[in-house]
Amino acid sequence: MYLQLPAVDPVLVVMIAVLLGIVFAFFLLVRRVVLSFTEGMRKGRR
């Protein structure tokens, strides 16, 4: 007995997947920028 899923539009699934990918890439970019920024601040203080 499987849970009956409503008919899902493939275009909607692709759009959501792309949106999640963009959010994830943006998160990684921001994280890298913040890490390099803090590292640069530490090196500048020394």
C-alpha positions in Angstrom: 0.0 0.0 0.0 1.8 3.0 -1.3 0.8 6.6 -0.5 -1.0 8.0 -3.6 1.0 11.0 -4.7 -0.8 13.7 -6.7 0.2 14.2 -10.3 3.4 16.3 -10.1 4.3 18.6 -13.0 7.8 17.7 -14.1 8.5 21.4 -15.0 7.7 22.3 -11.4 10.1 19.6 -10.1 12.9 20.9 -12.3 12.2 24.5 -11.2 12.3 23.6 -7.5 15.5 21.5 -8.1 17.2 24.5 -9.9 16.1 26.9 -7.2 17.5 24.6 -4.4 20.8 24.3 -6.4 21.1 28.1 -6.7 20.4 28.5 -3.0 23.0 25.9 -2.1 25.6 27.4 -4.4 24.9 30.9 -3.0 25.3 29.5 0.5 28.7 27.9 -0.4 29.8 31.1 -2.0 28.9 33.3 1.0 30.6 30.8 3.4 33.8 30.8 1.3 33.8 34.6 1.2 33.3 34.9 5.0 36.0 32.3 5.7 38.5 34.0 3.5 37.6 37.4 4.9 38.1 36.3 8.5 41.4 34.6 7.5 42.5 37.8 5.8 41.6 39.9 8.9 43.7 37.5 11.1 46.7 37.8 8.7 46.4 41.5 8.6 46.4 41.8 12.4 49.7 39.8 12.7 
